[in-house]
């Protein structure tokens, strides 16, 4: 693998991952018999990275290198199968000591950035089902996606006393028939590639299943440690990431005017606009991203007029127009196409 300039700019800091998570890839390559000299060269690349984080670009390059060295088009999937609590650092140990899957899911949603701040984990209920989404910050490679989605299921299976399988798995990366068959056999459910979102759908009853290593005292201590680590990480987030976090936490986007958000950040409106421009984005773009995410997740769970208000639209007609611009169809048509059971 050829060495390259891996210094991270300020605006790239949000697309990073913990070095422990990265180094677990190198350990896997060593187990597979990749020459030690090649692995040493990879370790030297990480030395140029600031702090305890590794940039997404280097991570993608290393996963692609692993796929080439092993001639494995499903390298990310096989890597994800080997995941251990230690690979996730403090989050892994926190999840390990949770009482059940519901508590573990809450920990994942809150602290996932400690492992890899390269996307956002979200979930919503769909009748008797739970749908867990992973939304990458930027378009990324199939091996990153496969490792992430497979790792979640592998870790949960290791912590539950009985075997479990999702109901359905959707992936944004393309898959051929042979790959689909391999993935479906391991996941124990249908797997579909080239989908709009990376999703794992499972029965709601799984949420109450007890974990075999639950320890409430240890969980409390690890949660305090995770909170501290999250605060430290967020101090290094770009302004865009801080605003994304604020918007995601807001119950009513109608109250998220730019001047209000700027004030909460102790900045002027012009400062916010200038710094976001340096990161090739704008406040209106970030607000639209959050509106799109909520519109898709909440559509069918609220009356359209109420959903429009929550997303910050004064009139339902304005929301309908924006929705069609985002998805190419009306809210009703979208529901009919994606969630016919709600019609």
N, C-alpha and C positions, 0 to 999 in steps of 0.2 A: 504494500500500500504506500502510495507516494505521500510524503509530508507536505503540508500546505499551511498557509496563513490561517489560523483559527481564532484570532483575536475577535472578541465580541464587541460590537458597538452597543451603546446604551439602549437603542431601540430593539436590539436583538435579545436582550436579557430575558424577556418573557418566554422565549423559545429555548429553554434549557432544561437539563435534567440532572439529577443528583449523580455524583460520580460513582457511588456504590451501585446504583442501578445500571450505569454504563459498564462498570468493571465486571458485572456478572456476565455480560456478553463475552468478555475476554476469557473468563474462566470456562465458559461453555466451549469456546473455540479451542482452548487447551485440551479439554476433555475429548474433543473430536479429533485431536491429533494435528491441529494446525501448527506448523513449525514455530518454535519458541522465538526465533528471530523476528518473525512477522508480528507476533503478539507484543514483543518488546517495542517495536516501532510504533504500534498503536498506543502503547502507554506513553511514549515520548510525545505523541500528539496532544495528549490530555494535559501535559505539563504546561502547555502554552495557554490553557484555559484559566480564566480568573476564578479564584475561590474554589468552592467545592461543587461547581456546576460545569456541565459540558454542553456545548451548543448543539442544537438539533441537526445542523448540517453535518457535523462530525459523526453524530450518532447514526444518521442515515447512511453515511459513507461506510461506516464500520459494519452495519448490518448488510449492506450490499456486498461488501468484501467477504463477509462470512458466507453469504449465499453463493458467491462465485467459487470460494475455496472448497465448499462442500458440494457444489453442483446441486443445490437444494432450492427449488423454486418456492418451497414453503418453509424457508429457514426461520422466518419470524414466528410462524406457528409452532415449530418444534422447539424453538427457544422459549416461547411462552409456556409450553408444557412443563418446562424445568423450573419454573419460578418457585422461589421460596420466600418466606416472610422476611428473611434477612435482606433480600434483594430490594425490598421496599423501604429499608431503614426503619425509622421510628414508626412510620405509618404501618408497616408490616406487623410489627410487634403489637401495635395498638389494635389492629384488626384481629390478630390472633387471640387477644384477651377479651374480645367483645362477647356479650352474652348470646347473641344470635345474629342472623344475617341482616336484620333490619338495623341494628346498631352498627354493624360493620359497614353497611351501605351509607349510613349517615357520616361515618368517619371518612369513607372514601370521597364522598361529595365535598366534604369540608377541607380535607388535607391532601387531596390528590396532587396539588401543585408542589408539595414537598418532594415528591418522587420525580415528577416531570411536568413542568409548566408549559406543555406543548399543546394543550387542548383543555376542554372543560367536560367534566362528567355531569350529566343531568339525568333525572328520571321522572317518570310520570306514571300514574295509574291508568289502566285501560280495562275497565270492568274488573274481572277477577285476575287480571294480569298486571305485572310490573314491567315497564319498559325502561331499560338503562341505555342511555345514549352517550357516545363519546364524540365530541365535536372538536377536531383539530383546529388550532389557530390558523394554520396555513395548510395548503395541500401537501401531503406527505406520502412516503412510499408505502408499498404494500406490507413490507416487513415490520415497519413501525406499527401499523394498524393491526396486523396479525398477532404480534407479540402482546400488544396492549389488551386486546379483547380475549385472547386465549389465556393470558396470565390471570385475569380476574377470575375466570371460571376454574382454572387449575388451583388457585389459592383457596377459593371457597370449598372446593371438593376436598382439599387436604384438611380443612378445619371442621367439616361436618362428619358426624358419625355414620351417616348413610349416604349412598350414592344419589346424586341429583343430576338432572339434565335440563337445559333450557327448553322452551317451547319452540323458539325460532331465533336464528342469528342472521343479521343482515350486515354486509360489509360493503364499503365504498370501492374497494379494489376489485379488479376483474379476476375471475376464476374460471379455469376450464373444467370440463366434466370430471376428470380424474381428481383434480384438487377439491372440487365440491364433495365428491364421494369420501375422500380422506377426512375432510373437516367434519362432515356430517356424522361419520362413524365415531369420531372422538367426542364431539359435542353431544351426540345422541339426539339430534334434531335436524330438521331441514336447515341448510345454510345457503344463502343466496348472495352472490357478488354483484358488483356494479349497481349498488343501491344508493339512494340519496344520502343515507345516514348509516353510521356504525351503531348497531343496536343489538342488545340481548334481551329477549322477552322470556319471562319465566312466571310461573304461577305465584300468586300472592301468598299462598300458604307457606312457601319457602321462608318468608320473612321471619317467622316465629321459630324456625328450627334452631335448637341450641348448638353452640359451638363446643367442641370437645375440650378446649383449653381455656374456657372462660375464667377470668380472674378479675373481680370487680375492683379490688384495691390496686392491682397493677394497671388496669384500664384507666383508672382515675389519674394515676401518676403519669402515665404515658400521654394522656390527653393534655395535661398541663404542659408537658414537654413539647407536644405537638403545637399547642397554641403559641408557645414562645418561639418555636422555630418558624411558624407561619408568619408571625409579626416581623421577624428578622428578614424573611424572604421578601415580604411585601414592601419593605423599605427600599428594596432594590428594583422593584417593579417600575416599569415605565408609567408615565402618566396615563397612557391609553389603558393599560391593564388595571390601574387603580380605578379608573372610571368604569370599566367593564364590571369590576367587582361591585362598585356602588350601584350601578344600574341593575345588576342581577339581584341585589339584596333589597331593592326598592319594591314595595308592595304596589305602588301606583306610579307609573311612568309619567302621568300627567303632572306630577309634582317635580319632575326632574328637568326643570329649565336649566339652561346653560349657566345663568348667573347664580342659581342656587347651588349647583354642583361646584362651580368655581369657588364660591364662598366657603363651602364645606372643606375644600382643599387649601384654603387660605391663599388663593391666587385670584388675580383679576381675570376677567373674561378674555382679555387680549393675551395674557400669559398662557392661558389654557389653549387658545386657538393657535398660538405660535408654536408651543411645544408639541401639540398634536400634529401640526403640519410637518414638523421635523421627523415624525414617525410615520409620515405618509398616510395620515388619516385625518378625520375631523370629528367634532362632537356629533354632528348630524348622522355621520356614518356609523358611529358607535351606538347611537340611539336606535338607528334602523336595525342594526344587527340584533339588538336585544328585543326589539319589537317583533322581528321575524321569528326569533327563537320562541318567544312566548306565544305568538299567534299559532304556530304549528303545534306546540305542546298543549295549549289550552283550548284550541278549537274543538267544539263539541262538548266541552265540559261546562261552558258558561253561555248564557244568551248572547247573541252577537252584540247587542247594544252595551251590555255590561263588559264584554271583552274589549270593545272599542274604547270604552272609558278607561279601563285598566291600562291599555296601551298608550293612552294620552291623546286620543282623538276626540274632538268636540262633538262630532257627528258620526253615526254609523256609516253614512254614505262615504265619508272621507276614508274610513277604515276599509270599506269594501273596495274602493278604488286603489288604495295602497296595496291591499292583499293581492289583487289581480296583477298589479305591477310586479310584486315579489314572486308569485307562484305561477302566473300565466293563466289562472282560472279564478272563478269566484269562490268565496268560502264554502258555499253549498256544493259546488262542483268538486272542490278539493276533498270535502268530507265523503262524498259519494265515491270518489276514486280510491282514497286511502283507507277510509274507515266505514265501509258499507254497513257494518253492524250498528252504527250510530244513527243511520237514517230511519 
